[in-house]
């Protein structure tokens, strides 16, 4: 049995949307901030899978180190990068390679300005804490963390170190999120008291074979052996030690509590983002969930989760209902007969003056019915929120070089991730939970607090 540390032990031992055109006066920066035209020295943690987007997003910087536990997947991403950006590929190909980020920081910590993190969910927190503890700017793919407690700790560390941060919920840098917020702030929707979001995720059910049940082609059982190109110990990281099994990877980790966060961690940071930001929802006071297919080790195959958010200033309380696994909400009365909701994902905001239908990443934000959208279009408010150009990676890089603070910085994305991941606490507790955000505690079901945090294998901080 491997040793572990609790969050208390760790505490003792561990150390607005914006435009990408340069402002006339850059915001105050700590000494040593790279000049706007200077290339940053960037380290990539997790280059395979989604990490391939990080490699490409850093194409104009100096990629000095690449860390991935799986050589094959890393090589695939680098090949894709070279195929797409042949002139820039040399900077990535010359990067020093690692399969353990601890060794990377030990050897090259003083040569790195910024770090991108695109690992499975359970390793976001330790990698980001290690980077920020060294004063590195960080970009972390969504969800920001694996647990509610981790999200708060990351936001706290970012404030302490004064580093530039960004969570990779890329829709936050898009046009639609800004349009929705402008409409809300201008009173176009009136009072919003109810929101509904849905998705056809998760995608992992067809692949989620029970651990240890894989068969050879002749249907006889076999003992899986980790590929020689994979650092299995580093892939496990903070998770409890266990034998390699292909039931966990490369993408199937999303369906296991030890590594992933289910459909919520996969897409809620995208789908809920625009509504959460526009209405300044903050922390819910209560949450309850229904689900199917969940167990002590596995995330659900489908769920319905309801959050209750309190009044904020002059905004009324909001009931926010989420469904996944392909469970669609009832068609709203405002939707024209013959039209349907997008099956992949979407969000409805029900206001006293107007109802708005939004797509997955808020690429489309429309008042329904369409006739009403056309009627009020001439009176919709002008753009008041600066737009982002170049996407979330470019926004983060510019922020490091003295530009505006990235929109999904940890001051925003930390509390947002807390609200998102609280749903998983309710799914695992199977009870309605009353939440005290200031104390970060479930008040009515004390046993549920075990899911707010977790234990960690030693050696990974």
Secondary structure, DSSP 8 states (H G I E B T S, - for coil): ---EE-HHHHHHH------SS--SS-----TT---TTS--EEEEE--STTHHHHHHHTTTSEEEEEE-SBHHHHHHHHHHHHHH-TTTHHHHHTSEEES-HHHHHHHHGGG-SEEEE-S-GGGHHHHHHHHHHTT-EEEEESSS-SSHHHHHHHHHHHHHHT--EEEE-GGGGSHHHHHHHHHHHTTSS--EEEEEEEE-----GGG---TT--B-TTS-B------TTB-HHHHHTTS------TTSTTTGGGGBTTT--HHIIIIIHHHTHHHHHHTT---EEEEEEEEES--SSB--SEEEEEEEE--BTTB--EEEEEE-TT------TTS-TT----SSEEEEEEESS-EEEE-TTSS-EEEESHHHHHHHGGGS----S----SHHHHHHHHHHTTS---TT-HHHHHHHHHHHHHHHHHHHHTS-EEEETTTTEESS-GGGGGGTS--EETT--
